């Protein structure tokens, strides 16, 4: 299996489709009706050599960058990359401050963030806080309280943490620990 993982803001550089159309969707590459992508998928699927597959994927990605690249798109991606970095390090950064980091008005920032990442900034912050809490629970070497997790992840208090955790996972933090080991997709370095 070969997997390509993108930063949250990077998909918009490779596709000429607003990434917001993928929101809460599982989309097959074939569903994008992109002949070049379909050709790539067929070549990779039929290939037995992983190095050749990776080379084919890289060539396609570079060709998409050349095709879709504009100065405005690059500037927007760089702005949003800086904001995403800030969100990952400090999830409780106010939206107005994130807009300032991007050198945009709040309304422009929210519009560009949605177009680049595929969701609004507040929702992305919720997911980052949730993933950060999973990572803290995953790495728990000593007993860390829910209040400590809430504070470290930027929740306003423990009840806010538990309420959002339940909304995103359908479990409270303690009930999740009872049924499985917490695991963060976002903050765990892939192998």
N, C-alpha and C positions, 0 to 999 in steps of 0.2 A: 504494500500500500504506500502510495506517495501522497503526502498532504502538503498543501500550500497554506500557510497561515499569514494573514494580513493584519497589520495594525488596523484599529477601528476606522481610521480615516483614509486608508490606502485603497480600498476597493474602487473608490470614485475615480482614481487615476487610470484604472485599467478598463473600465466599462463606460460606454457612452449612454448610460442609463442612470437616472437618479437612484442612489442606493436606498433611498427611503421607500421605494416600491418593494424592497425585500423585507421590510419591517415585519417581524414575527412570522416569517415565511421560511419554509424549507424549499429552496429552489434548486432544481437540477440545472447544470450547465446547459443541457440540451433544451431546457425550457426558455433560455434567453434568445433563441433563434439567431444565434451568431454563427455563421457558416465556418469562420476561422476557428472558433472555439470548438465546434462540433468536429472539425477535421482534427484538431489537436487531441480531443478526447479519444477519437478512434485510433489515432497513431499511438497514444500512450497505452490504451487498453490492449492493443495488439503487440506491444513491445515487451520483450523479456529482459532487456538490459536496463537496469535502473539508472545508470549514468546517462544513457541515451534519452531516457524519459525525462530526466531532470533537465538535460540540455534542450529538449524540445519545449518544455514548459517555460524555461528561461527565455528562449528565443521568442516565444509567443508573448510573454509579458513585456519584453523590451519592445517588440513591434507595437504593442498596444500603447505603451508609453509614448512612442514616437507619433502614433496616430492621434492620440487623445490629448497630447500635451499642449497647453496654452499657458502663457505667463500668469493669467488670472487664476487658473486652476492650481498652478504650482504655489502661488502666493496664498491662496485659500487653504491648501493642504498644509503648508508650513505654519500658518496661523493656528489651524486646528490641532496640528501635532504639538505645538507648544501648550495649548490648552489641555489636551489629553494628558500630557506629561504632568501638568499642574494638578489635574484631577486625581491622577494616580498617586501622587505624593501627598496631596492634601484634599481629600474628597469634600470637605465642608467649605471650600472656597465659594463665596457668593457668586452668582451668575454675573452680576455687574462687574466684579473683579475679573472674571474669566473673559468677559467682553473687552475689558480694558487690556488684558494680556494680548488679545487678538487684534487690538487697535481698531475696534469696530464699535458701533453703537449696539446697544443690547438687542434691538430688533434685527439689525443686520447679522449680528453674531448668531442669534438663534436660527435665522434662515440659512446661513452658510453651514452651521453645525449640522442641521437637519439634512441638508443636501449632501454633505461630505460623509457624515457618520451614519445617517439613516434613522436617527432618532433625535429627540430634542435633548438639550444638555442636562436638564433636570433628571430625565429618565436615565441617561447615561451615568450620572452621578449616583443614582440609586443602585444601579447594577455594580458600579465600582465599589461602593460601600459594602454591599452584600458580599461580593467576591473577596474583599479585604477581610471581612469578618470570617468567611470560610477559611481563608489562609491562616488567620490567627488561631482558629479552632483546630485546624490541621496540624499546625506546628506547636500546639500546646504542650510544653514540656513540664510546666507546673500548672496548678489549677489557677486559671485566669477567670475572673468573674465576668458575668455578662455586662455588668456596669463598666468594667475596664475595656471590654471589647467595644462597647457602644462609644465610649470616649475616644478610643484610638481610631475608630472608623469614621468619626465625624457625625454620629447620631446625636440628637439633642439630649436624649436620656435613654435609660434602659428600656422603658416601655415603647419608645419610638423604634428602637432596635428590634425588639421582639415582634412588634406589629409589622414592620417592613420585611423582616426575615420570613414571617409567616405568609405575607402576600406574595413573596417571590419564590418560596419553596414549598408552601403548603404545610410546613412544619415549624414548630418553635425550635430555637437552637438546641434545647435540651432533648426534645423528642427526636430531632435529626441525629444527634450523637448516639441515641439508643439503637437506631436502626442501621446506621452506616457511618463510615469515617468521612468527615467533611473534607472536601477537595475543591480547591480554587482553580478553575481553568485559566483565569486571568493572571494570577500572581504566582503560579507555579511554572518554573522554567521547563519547557518541553525537553524531552530526552533527544 
